[in-house]
Amino acid sequence: MYLTDYHHHTDHSFDSKARMDDVCKEAMKKGIDEICFTEHFSVNPEAPTFGHMNFDRYFTQIGVCQKKYENQLTIKAGIELCEPHLMKEDYDQALKNLQFDFILGSVHNIKEEKLRTFMNEKGSTEAYHTYFEEVYSLVSSADIDVLAHLDLLKRYAIETKGNYSFTEFLDILQNILQKAVARGIGIEINTSGLSNVKVREAFPTIDILKLYKKIGGEILTIGSDSHRADTVGDHLESALHMAKQAGFNYIFTFTKRKPEAIKIER
């Protein structure tokens, strides 16, 4: 099986100290065939991710690693945009001359508040509904390839607000997925929740994957969302099992933002 990890952070992201070269070495050690680095980036000065990314340094290191590990590991250049449906002209300007293979879009902040802060004064239903409405706004207009960790809020909410009910939020989840499919945007199986002792499930759940498939969704990537070299590729086998269980026969990689299907072999 061709193994991929399409969500990884290094010291190009504000919240990681991992070195790109170390990640590549660890990926090869684990039998991973292809990795995409997806560093955090925001054009909003109020976001924690603002001002950290040095694109010259990033692409230089990508090039060095691609040359060093040629024929051993396929390395792609990606980015994770925070709230890319907002300040769209600023994003267009910042990214216009940059050649990415893959662009993730995510909601980490709502009205310039971190998710764990935004939800504090809200009940569980209001918090999750507001979050999913923001995700819907993102997939409705953002220029991205894949929606990252669709139900991320549960990472912060599960301890104090509890998890959300799939049936309670079925309408908004269906709207999100229908809009994503209509616009050619994929979703990911983000395995980081499986390592979280409080969450213990992927982002998103198997129910959402099945709904995405039922609606006609096909583009599916797998990412560890790792911020350390030693956790690259964590739970990839579990993600592949989830994909098959939900009815998917392919996962996807990207080159110059064009999706390429990889058959899941079992």
N, C-alpha and C positions, 0 to 999 in steps of 0.2 A: 504493500500500500504506500502510495506517495503521501508523505506526511508534511503538513504545512502548519505554520503558526503565523497568522495574519493580524496580530495585535501585540506589539511589544514596545516597551519604553526603555530608553537608556538615559545617560546623563545629559542628553539633549532635551529631556523633559525636566520640569522643575521638581518633580517628585521621585526622581530615580538617580542612583549613582552608578548604575551598571555601565560597563564599558562595552561598546559595540563589538569589539574583537572578542571579548570574553563570552558574549552571548552567542556569537557565531561558533566558537569552539564547543560550547556546551550543546548547542543545537546539533552539531555533527556527531558529538558523542552519544546523543540520544536517538540518532537515526533520523532526524528531521531532514527533509529534502529541500524545503523552501521556507524562508522567513521574510516577513515584511516588517520593517521598523515603522511605527506609527506614533511619532512624538506629538505631545500635546502642543496646541497652538491656538491662540486667541488674538484678535485685534482689539479687544475691549480692555482698556487700561484698568478697569475694575476687576478683571478676572485674574486669578492666581497664575494662569499660564501666560499672561502677557509679558512680553519683553525678554523671555528666556531663550527663545530659539534663535540660533545663529545658523542661517541656511547655508552659508559658505562652508562652515565647519562641518555641518551635517552631511552635505553632499560630497565633500572631500573624503570624509570617513567612509561613507557608503562605497565610493569608488575604490578606495584602498582595500576594503574588505572584499568587494566583488573580484578584484584582481587577485588578491591573496588566496581566496578560496574558490577560484574558478574550477569548474568540473567537480567540486566537492559539495557545494551548497549554493543554491540560487538565492540571491539577496535582492529584495525589492525596496524601493524608496516610497514610504507612505507617510501619512500625517493624520492626526486625529483633531478635527476642528471642533472647538467648543462653541455651541450655539451658532452654527453657520447660517441659520435663517435670519439672524440679526446682523446689522451692520454689513450687509452683503456687498455694498460697493467697496468698503474697506478691505474685505476679504479678497474681492476680485483684484484690487490694486496690489495687495500684498503677495498674491500667489501667481500673478499673470505671467511671469517669466520663469516659473519654476516647473520642472518636469517630474511629476509624481506618477508612480505606477498605480497608486491606490489612495483613496480619500475616505476616511471614516468621519461620520458626523455624530455628535453626542450632545446630550443635555447634562451638564454638570452644575449649572447655575440657573436660577429663575429670578428674574428681576434683579440681577446682579448680586444675588445671595447664593452661597453654596447650598446644596441640597439639604445637608444636615441642619443648616440654620433656617432655611426657608420653611421647613416643615414644623418647626418647634411649637408654634402657636396654633397649629391646625389639627383637627381630628384626622383619623386615618383615611376616611373616605375622601375628604377634601384634599388632603395632601397628595394621595395617589391620583385623584382625578385631575388636579391641577398639573401634576407632572406629566401625565399622559397627554393632556391637551397641548402641552409645550412640545412634546415629542411629535404630535400630529402636525403642529406648525412647522417643525423642522423638516419632516419628510414632504411637506406640501410645497416647499420652495427652495430648499438648500441644494447646492450643487455638490452632491456627494455620491459615492459609489455604494456604500453600505452603512446602515444604521447600527451604531455600536450599542452594546448592552441595553437592549430595549427597555427592560424593567429595572434599571439600575437603582431606582429609589429604594428598593427593598433592602439594599446593602446598608443604608443608613436608618431606615424606618423599622426594620423587622424587630429590633429589640424593644422599642418603646411604643410603636404603633401597630406592630404585627405585620404579617404578610398580607398581600391583597388577595381577593377572591377572583379567580379567572372569570367565573360566571357573572359576578357583579360588574366587571369592567369589560365584558365581552363586546359591547357596542363600540366603545372607543378603541379597543384593541383591533377590532375588525376594520374600523376606519383607518387606523394607522397602517395596517398591512395592505389594505386595498389601495391606499394612496401610494405606498412604496412600490407595489407591483405595477401600478399604472405608470409610474415615473421611472421604472427600470432600476429601482434602488433595492439592493439586497439587505439581508440581515445577517448577523453573526451569531454563532454559538460561542459565547464568552464564558470560559471555564473558570474564571477567577472566583466565582461564588462557591464553587465546589471545594475550594481551599479555605473558605471562610467558615469558622466553626459556628457562627450564628446563622448564616444563610443556608449553607449546605445544598445549594442547587445552582444550576447554571443560569446565566442571563441570556435569553429568556427561558421559560419553562418548556417542557415537552408539549404542553397544551397549546402554547403559542406557536411552536414549530408546526404542529399538526394543522392549526388554523391557517398558517401561512401557506402551507402546501395545498390545502383545500381551496384556498382563494386563487391559487395559480402561481404562487411564488416558487422560484427555482434558485435564484442566486443566494448561495449560502457559504459563508466563510467561517473558519474556526480560528479563535484567538485565545491565547492564555491571559492576555492583558497583564503580562508579567512586568515587574519593575526591577527584577533581579536576574542575573545571568543563570543562577542555579534553578530557577523555576520556569525557564523557557520550555514550552511544550507541555506544561502540566495538564494532565487529564485529557490529552488529545484522543486517546482511545475511547474514553467515556463520551466525548463529543461526537465521535464517529458513530458510536452505538446509538446515541440520541438521534442523529440524522437519519440513520437507517430505520429506526423505530418510528420516526415521523413520516417515513415514506420517501425520503430523498435517496437518489442513486448517485448524486454528484455533489461534490463541493467545488468551490471556485477559487482560482487565483486570478491575479490581474497583472497586465502589462500595459503600461501607458494608458491606464484606466479602462482597458478593455477586458471583460471577463472571459476566463477560459475554464471550461469544465474539466474536472478530474474525477474519474469514476471511482466510487467507493468500492473497494474490492473486499470480499469476505469469503 
